[in-house]
Amino acid sequence: MNPAHQQKDHITVPLRQAATFNGVLRDSLTLRAPLVRDIRMAQRLASDETEREMQLFASLAEVSVADLEGMTWRDYRRLQEAYFRLAADDDAADAPNTPAHATAG
């Protein structure tokens, strides 16, 4: 299976098992980069961390939470991993010699 394909503003995750999203059977799912409003909206819509994550992923993929719930657990984990790569701090990759505990001062 091909690994996720990432560009600066989105990442496409190949699924091991095709699933239905918005009424269409698909073998991949694309997440766009999160905006602050996406995070805030997910926080407003859900009371626990799991539900917030589901709301956020649904927004970023432009699918419903119910569609995500129909995915296999293995593919959902792939989606989680892809999200964390997509949301990773670009500055950390640009400055490999900067200690993790360094702060601007």
GIPEGI-V250398 format. One record per backbone hydrogen bond with DSSP energy under -0.5 kcal/mol. NH is the residue of the N-H (numbers start at 1). CO is the residue of the C=O. If there is no record, write none. Layout:
BEGIN
nh: <NH/NH>
co: <CO/CO>
END
This chain:
BEGIN
nh: <5/6/7/10/11/12/13/13/14/15/19/21/21/24/26/29/31/32/33/38/39/40/41/42/43/44/45/46/52/53/54/55/56/57/58/59/60/61/62/63/68/69/70/70/71/76/77/78/79/80/81/82/83/84/85/86/87/88/88/90/92/93/94/95/98/102>
co: <12/4/10/7/31/5/11/29/12/27/26/19/24/21/19/13/11/60/9/35/35/36/37/38/39/40/41/42/48/49/50/51/52/53/54/55/56/57/58/58/64/65/66/67/68/72/73/74/75/76/77/78/79/80/81/82/83/84/85/88/89/89/90/91/95/99>
END
